[in-house]
Amino acid sequence: MEKTLTWVLRIGVVLSGVLIIIGLSLMFVTRDTSNPHGVMELEWILRGNSFFDPSHILFLGYAVLLLTPVLRVAVSILLFLKAQDIPFTAITLIVFVILIVSMAVGIG
């Protein structure tokens, strides 16, 4: 179980780092230092800037970094279910619901 969770965290951090490095590299190469201040919406990710704008790739890197712990909690639920550990499954599910609701309404 620990190995799986370790891999989830490693992959999330490495992917985030790669995206941030690519975004910073593009920023230096294109000299595009535009910053969509205050734009943190899903619509901007899907339809906003061109995907290859440096600010877009940087934002995706930060989003991956922020969502990595949430993914870890989701994977923990599945692992606790597989181990048939009902109390920890219930506790982790409650934590996951709190995380998702908090992100959806913008608390925390």
Protein Blocks (a to p, Z undefined) as FASTA:
>chain_A
ZZmmmmmmmmmmmmmmmmmmmmmmmmmmnopabdcehiacfklmmmmccfklmklmmmmm
mmmmmmmmmmmmmmmmmmmmmnopaklmmmmmmmmmmmmmmmmnopZZ
